[in-house]
Amino acid sequence: GISPETELEKKVENTLKTNGLLLADIDFQNHPKIRSLQNKVSILEVDKRLKGDLLKPTINLNYNYLSEPEFVRDFNTVNYKYGINFSFPLFLRKERGNFKIAKLKLQDAELDLKFEDQVLRNKIDYQLEEISSLKNQIEIANELVDDFNTMLDAEERMFFYGESSLFLINSRENSLLSTSLQQIETEFRFFAANADLFKLIANPQFNE
């Protein structure tokens, strides 16, 4: 009860959601690798702000009870002591160094994000072009196989009427077999290219 899959090309494309896919259809912002790098940038932004806050002076406002009022109506500002504590380190070499390092790490992460985004776009764009090229090659290979089949049938009819030879029939068969093998190899490359594109996209929401 098992038979080969018909129209396997369309089946593979529909299953992997690569049929008619364009670069503009892909949501790169939700790509796992891009999101991971975006999260890294966000963490480094927080670290940079933290290191920057250490360069700022510290001001604390405080107040203390001098005596507890017995009733609310006894509230008087005379009963409280207010104070302001202000501190600022004289030397900020360590803090400035840490802030500069945090800033450089953030810049490096932002550049890495842009670089990986462009690399990913180039890879997907290349894969889309390869799939399109292989699809055209499959169409040409199919036409060649049909043509060699027709030529072989014609040669066999001519042999039946005594106007051909086994040598010519064998030559037609060899050409048909060679072309059929190339067709199968091209189809395999086409399926593999679609699988590679599916892995590159790596977006579960897109592939639902």
C-alpha positions as CSV (number, residue, x, y, z in Angstrom):
1,G,0.0,0.0,0.0
2,I,3.0,2.3,-0.2
3,S,3.5,4.5,-3.2
4,P,5.9,7.4,-4.0
5,E,4.8,10.9,-3.0
6,T,3.4,12.8,-6.0
7,E,4.3,16.5,-6.5
8,L,7.0,16.2,-3.8
9,E,8.4,19.7,-4.6
10,K,5.1,21.4,-3.7
11,K,4.7,19.1,-0.6
12,V,8.1,20.0,0.8
13,E,7.6,23.7,0.2
14,N,4.1,23.7,1.7
15,T,5.3,21.7,4.7
16,L,8.3,24.0,5.4
17,K,6.4,27.2,4.5
18,T,9.0,28.2,2.0
19,N,6.7,28.4,-1.1
20,G,6.8,31.9,-2.5
21,L,8.7,33.2,0.5
22,L,10.3,36.6,0.1
23,L,13.0,38.3,2.3
24,A,10.4,41.0,3.3
25,D,8.1,38.3,4.7
26,I,10.6,37.3,7.4
27,D,10.4,38.9,10.8
28,F,14.0,39.3,11.8
29,Q,13.2,41.0,15.0
30,N,11.7,37.8,16.4
31,H,14.6,35.5,15.2
32,P,16.0,33.6,18.2
33,K,19.6,34.7,17.4
34,I,18.7,38.4,16.9
35,R,16.5,38.4,20.1
36,S,19.4,36.9,22.1
37,L,21.7,39.6,20.9
38,Q,19.1,42.3,21.6
39,N,18.7,41.0,25.2
40,K,22.5,41.2,25.6
41,V,22.4,44.8,24.4
42,S,19.6,45.6,26.9
43,I,21.6,44.0,29.8
44,L,24.7,46.0,28.9
45,E,22.6,49.2,28.7
46,V,21.5,48.7,32.2
47,D,25.1,47.9,33.3
48,K,26.3,51.1,31.7
49,R,23.6,53.2,33.5
50,L,24.6,51.6,36.7
51,K,28.3,52.4,36.2
52,G,27.3,55.9,35.3
53,D,25.3,56.3,38.5
54,L,28.4,55.5,40.5
55,L,30.0,58.7,39.1
56,K,27.2,60.9,40.6
57,P,27.3,62.4,44.0
58,T,25.2,60.8,46.8
59,I,22.6,62.9,48.7
60,N,20.6,61.5,51.6
61,L,17.9,63.4,53.4
62,N,17.0,62.3,56.9
63,Y,15.1,63.3,60.0
64,N,14.9,62.0,63.6
65,Y,12.5,62.4,66.4
66,L,13.7,64.5,69.3
67,S,10.7,63.7,71.4
68,E,7.5,61.7,70.7
69,P,4.4,63.8,70.5
70,E,1.6,62.6,72.8
71,F,-1.2,63.7,70.5
72,V,-1.4,64.6,66.8
73,R,-2.2,68.1,67.7
74,D,1.1,68.3,69.5
75,F,3.0,68.0,66.2
76,N,5.7,70.6,65.9
77,T,8.7,70.9,63.7
78,V,10.7,71.7,66.7
79,N,10.4,68.1,67.8
80,Y,12.3,66.9,64.7
81,K,15.9,67.1,63.6
82,Y,16.6,67.3,59.9
83,G,19.8,66.5,58.1
84,I,21.4,66.2,54.7
85,N,24.3,64.0,53.9
86,F,26.3,64.7,50.8
87,S,29.2,62.6,49.6
88,F,31.3,62.6,46.5
89,P,34.5,60.6,46.0
90,L,37.6,62.7,45.4
91,F,39.1,60.1,43.0
92,L,37.0,58.4,40.4
93,R,39.6,56.5,38.5
94,K,38.1,53.1,39.1
95,E,34.5,54.3,38.5
96,R,35.5,56.1,35.3
97,G,37.4,53.1,34.1
98,N,34.4,50.8,34.8
99,F,32.1,53.2,33.0
100,K,34.3,53.3,30.0
101,I,34.6,49.5,29.9
102,A,30.8,49.2,30.1
103,K,30.4,51.8,27.3
104,L,32.8,49.9,25.1
105,K,31.1,46.6,25.8
106,L,27.7,48.1,24.8
107,Q,29.1,49.5,21.6
108,D,30.7,46.1,20.8
109,A,27.4,44.3,21.4
110,E,25.5,46.8,19.2
111,L,27.9,46.3,16.4
112,D,27.7,42.5,16.8
113,L,23.9,42.8,16.6
114,K,24.1,44.8,13.4
115,F,26.7,42.4,11.9
116,E,24.8,39.2,12.7
117,D,21.5,40.7,11.5
118,Q,23.2,41.5,8.1
119,V,24.8,38.1,7.9
120,L,21.5,36.4,8.6
121,R,19.8,38.5,5.9
122,N,22.5,37.7,3.4
123,K,22.3,34.0,4.1
124,I,18.6,33.8,3.8
125,D,18.7,35.9,0.6
126,Y,21.3,33.6,-0.9
127,Q,19.2,30.6,0.1
128,L,16.1,32.1,-1.6
129,E,18.1,32.7,-4.8
130,E,19.5,29.2,-4.7
131,I,16.0,27.7,-4.3
132,S,14.7,29.8,-7.2
133,S,17.6,28.7,-9.4
134,L,17.2,25.0,-8.5
135,K,13.5,25.2,-9.3
136,N,14.3,26.5,-12.8
137,Q,17.0,23.7,-13.2
138,I,14.4,21.1,-12.2
139,E,12.0,22.4,-14.9
140,I,14.8,22.2,-17.5
141,A,15.8,18.7,-16.3
142,N,12.2,17.5,-16.5
143,E,11.9,18.8,-20.1
144,L,15.2,17.0,-21.0
145,V,14.0,13.7,-19.5
146,D,10.8,14.0,-21.5
147,D,12.7,14.7,-24.7
148,F,15.1,11.8,-24.2
149,N,12.2,9.5,-23.5
150,T,10.5,10.6,-26.7
151,M,13.8,10.1,-28.6
152,L,14.2,6.6,-27.1
153,D,10.7,5.6,-28.0
154,A,11.2,6.9,-31.6
155,E,14.5,5.0,-31.9
156,E,12.8,1.8,-30.7
157,R,10.1,2.2,-33.3
158,M,12.7,2.8,-36.0
159,F,14.6,-0.4,-34.8
160,F,11.3,-2.3,-35.1
161,Y,11.1,-1.3,-38.7
162,G,14.7,-2.1,-39.3
163,E,15.9,1.5,-39.6
164,S,18.0,1.7,-36.4
165,S,20.4,-0.4,-34.4
166,L,21.0,-1.6,-30.8
167,F,23.9,0.7,-30.6
168,L,21.7,3.8,-31.2
169,I,19.1,2.5,-28.8
170,N,21.7,1.9,-26.1
171,S,23.1,5.4,-26.7
172,R,19.6,6.9,-26.3
173,E,19.1,4.9,-23.1
174,N,22.5,6.1,-21.7
175,S,21.5,9.7,-22.4
176,L,18.2,9.2,-20.7
177,L,19.7,7.6,-17.6
178,S,22.4,10.3,-17.3
179,T,19.7,13.0,-17.6
180,S,17.5,11.2,-15.1
181,L,20.3,11.0,-12.5
182,Q,21.0,14.7,-13.0
183,Q,17.3,15.4,-12.5
184,I,17.2,13.4,-9.2
185,E,20.4,15.1,-8.0
186,T,18.9,18.6,-8.7
187,E,15.7,17.6,-6.9
188,F,17.7,16.5,-3.9
189,R,19.6,19.8,-3.8
190,F,16.3,21.6,-4.0
191,F,14.9,19.7,-1.0
192,A,18.1,20.3,0.9
193,A,18.0,24.0,0.1
194,N,14.5,24.3,1.4
195,A,15.5,22.5,4.6
196,D,18.4,24.8,5.1
197,L,16.2,27.8,4.6
198,F,13.7,26.4,7.2
199,K,16.6,26.1,9.7
200,L,17.9,29.6,8.9
201,I,14.5,31.2,9.5
202,A,14.2,29.4,12.9
203,N,11.0,31.2,13.8
204,P,8.3,29.0,15.4
205,Q,5.6,31.6,15.0
206,F,6.4,32.1,11.3
207,N,6.4,28.3,10.7
208,E,3.1,27.5,12.4
